[in-house]
């Protein structure tokens, strides 16, 4: 039912809080002691129902979910740690392999360098020996040519001296006189 309405001095309508039965004293229903018994029964009933729902339905579900989360998290952490340990082991193995490969490459480079240097030195020595042999052969040829030229120099000098004497004096000089003059001049 709607609350009774009254008119105020300005002509407006307002609702009143008076109860329908006339002028009985009203108040808050919570403080009405005649209904406390029913309210307490409802309170106890709702408390028992909520307690049973929470204790038998909601709390086990929450506990199960929390246990599953804890298990999942601990499993994930353990897996991550094992993967991290495995990765660290693999990284250490890879680092060792890289260091071994570097050492091998350094060793191979040093061996190749030594081999190339040895081959170059052997080639240089062979070429030097060949050049020295050619120089010795050329010097021997020069010596032979020089000796041959020196043998003919005295003859050429004697012939030249004869030609000069004949041209200057008009009479030919003998070969013996020209040879003696060349030997005396030398």
Secondary structure, 3 states (H helix, E strand, C coil): CCCCEEECCCCCEEECCCCCCCCCCCCCHHHCHHHHHHHHHHHHHHHHHHHHHHHHHHHHHHHHHHHHHHHHHHHHHHHHHHHHHHHHHHHHHHHHHHHHHHHHHHHHHHHHHHHHHHHHHHHHHHHHHHHHHHHHHHHHHHHHHHHHHHHHHHHHHHHHHHHHHHHHHCCCCCHHHHHHHHHHHC
